[in-house]
Amino acid sequence: RAMVEPGHPRAPSSSRTSPRVSPASTMALSMASIKVAPAFGKSNLATRKSSPAPRRGSVTVKALKQNASVKHDSYNEHHGPEYFKYSGVDTTPDERQRRHTYYDKRTAIINQHFPGSIGMDDWLFRIENKLGEFGFTGDNTIAQTNFCRDEITAPLKNGIHDIFGYAMDIDGLAGFTAAGLTGLGAGMSHSPTDPNGRERYVFFAMPHIAVDSAGKPGDCIRAGRAGCSHACGALIKLQPKFQELKSGGMQIRAPGTCDHMDPEYSLLEARMLSAVQPADVPQGGLDLVQVTKLADSVIQKHMEELVRASVDPSKCDFAIVTGVQIHSYGHTLDEWHPNMEYVQPTRMTIVVNGQRTDVNLVEETPAPTPRQLWKLGGAREILQTPTSLPGGGGGGYY
């Protein structure tokens, strides 16, 4: 992804790469030799014995002692599966096969719940390219992000910052913004302008959910916290309310009213429960995946209402991008599996000079290669492939 030029007024002041874990033994996987390499986080590439310089495409692979030496860190920089598939030109065929098998399995687990999901880096790559086709770039556009307030949504938000500079933050619990017309208007008033005074905005809005590496919705591991954590907490709290609605014991709050001690959640609850008829709720209520998909549809409708009421297409171009952000973290502290981020694209609407175009992001934009994502991520080392498949796929090298 193109970085914002240094000195840009909205350019991030520092890299989003977080502190690395403590130095650990690393190694280079080469068909010609195996050589101990510097600690994780260094930029040195492994050298082959037959040459004083590294072969183009060679990479340094971080060895994971007993598959559990890397901290389960929800603050470290995250990527999607295609980024992790890259293994350089010197990796042995069996290692390449193991790597692809593992990450394809992780993706299949996510797609069981959210069909069409792709890795976060892949999604950002396609978003930047497609928006660029319509004239939206990092130097002429402001982004507005409406994600959940949860800190684990930060990797996706940071990726958007890399493309457009700092975004206007209109977040709300579960991705339900309470910023309203005033919030959107403030963000639009911060937009760059072209020589003719025209402005450009991109509105990103989506709920989020954790689906751990074993495929359990709602579960995730958080840095520094013992045991299992969950996401999205607001939607998990909301889940039982659908059974109450089904039984007739739930009174929905009047539109526009809220609990002053819990304003965002009360507005979220009212919007979500108003979006379904009691007769349409299954006897057992809605599971977390169903609640998250419902949240996506309600957020889409609300964002379009806000944009329609606040944007003047004669003076600006704009886009609305929605989806579901999915956190695929390790399912246990006893075994290491990389934390990954996915997005299920659900809608992309672009309006330029008053003309609307609806885009199917996955079908209409070419996918980047693993090498492209690895290079764009500024990587120098890759993590060794985990030694067991997620979701009870068997131990040892499969």
Secondary structure as UniProt FT lines:
FT   TURN            6..7
FT   TURN            9..10
FT   STRAND          26..29
FT   STRAND          34..37
FT   TURN            40..41
FT   TURN            49..50
FT   TURN            56..57
FT   STRAND          60..62
FT   HELIX           65..67
FT   TURN            74..75
FT   HELIX           81..85
FT   HELIX           93..113
FT   TURN            115..116
FT   STRAND          118..119
FT   HELIX           120..133
FT   TURN            134..135
FT   TURN            138..140
FT   STRAND          142..146
FT   HELIX           151..153
FT   HELIX           154..164
FT   STRAND          168..169
FT   HELIX           173..175
FT   HELIX           180..188
FT   TURN            189..190
FT   TURN            195..196
FT   STRAND          199..205
FT   STRAND          208..211
FT   TURN            213..214
FT   STRAND          219..220
FT   TURN            223..224
FT   STRAND          229..230
FT   HELIX           233..247
FT   TURN            255..256
FT   TURN            260..261
FT   HELIX           263..274
FT   HELIX           278..280
FT   TURN            283..284
FT   HELIX           288..310
FT   TURN            313..315
FT   STRAND          316..328
FT   STRAND          340..352
FT   TURN            353..354
FT   STRAND          355..358
FT   HELIX           361..364
FT   HELIX           370..376
FT   TURN            377..378
FT   STRAND          381..383
FT   TURN            390..392
//
